[in-house]
Amino acid sequence: MRILVTGGAGFIGSEFARAVLRDELPGSEGAQVTVLDKLTYSGNLANLDPVADNPRYRFVHGDIADPALMDEVVAGHDVIVHFAAETHVDRSIQSGLAFAHSNVLGTVTLLEAALRHRVGRFVCVSSDEVYGSIAEGSWDEGCRVNPNVPYAAAKAASDLMALSYQRTHGLDVVVTRCTNNYGPYQFPEKVIPLFVTSLMDHKPVPLYGDGRNRRDWLHVSDHCRGIQLVLNGGRSGEIYHIGGGAELSNVELTERLLEAFGAGWDLVEWVPDRPGHDRRYSLDTTKIREELGFAPRIAFDDGLAVTIRWYRENRAWWEPLQERAVWSRPEQRDVPMTTV
Ligand code: NAD
């Protein structure tokens, strides 16, 4: 099998590429992996260093919105697992342009190439944020999207476009919508690595609004196992939710992180809430559990402890990235920092 992994130099895509190349995902053993990535601020070839010498791995530098390049790169692949996207909510509030370019135009350009080259399966990796906010209960896959921030709207457009290519053209598309991921190699402007790398250096951490916004957390390796299950056995044209069942408010998450570093609340800087900040996300994951046998393997507290250890042991990976994470330090910030 030849798999094209777009955005494979980012946090989740690189986990997926490493796992396939290490034969850790049943169904993809022995697969050839092409990683296609634009290497934006969050794309980092160092994420692929552990598999760089694998003869089954190839890297292509480029933009998914480039039709000529996509025509060339997509040819010969059996499967596309599509991660490439602009992903940072705060950046989307500053400007939605790059989000429309990569998440919408880029996805459509890729779908066109997939159609032309008769790719066997197209997995579109999407997010719970497309649904907006839910006060109680959980969304199932039949719920309508209702995004509130430009990042989420661009992701909704991306995954709806993918589904439309299944319905209109018969392209074999499956969509996954997942909750918040955490784990190693996450760019240090997202909340967990930001807090971990700041607390490690006794620096303050920013918390939005009243800190009561709630998110469900899933370890990135569990997310990739879920994607692989959908790739192997998901039904064409269907959406599958992937979640961790570890719902926490930002205050509860902060408490755990402060405790891990023996730090107190004096290191927390309360900052004004951000516009369009969704209060709560929650996915019903019955479908992927019952149809495909998915269950997260890593309990949140265990995964968090291992993740903290990884950041402690890999300063050489994250320290140079702080230059690119323009809002990563409170003293550098002119807008409040995100907490998702
Ligand atoms: P990330 O920002 O770490 O990685 C995104 C990657 O895409 C980067 O390597 C970047 O260089 C690349 N990229 C961006 N625009 C591109 C373009 N036009 N052409 C080619 N490459 C491009 O993000 P992530 O957290 O790894 O997220 C990966 C995917 O998973 C995204 O689609 C995101 O919406 C989705 N997702 C993320 C989460 C989460 O909690 N991080 C949760 C659910 C879904």
Boltz pocket constraint, residues with backbone or C-beta under 6 A from the ligand:
constraints:
  - pocket:
      binder: B
      contacts: [[A, 6], [A, 7], [A, 8], [A, 9], [A, 10], [A, 11], [A, 12], [A, 13], [A, 36], [A, 37], [A, 38], [A, 39], [A, 40], [A, 41], [A, 42], [A, 43], [A, 44], [A, 62], [A, 63], [A, 64], [A, 65], [A, 82], [A, 83], [A, 84], [A, 85], [A, 86], [A, 87], [A, 88], [A, 101], [A, 102], [A, 106], [A, 125], [A, 126], [A, 127], [A, 128], [A, 155], [A, 177], [A, 178], [A, 179], [A, 180], [A, 181], [A, 182], [A, 185], [A, 187], [A, 340]]
      max_distance: 6.0
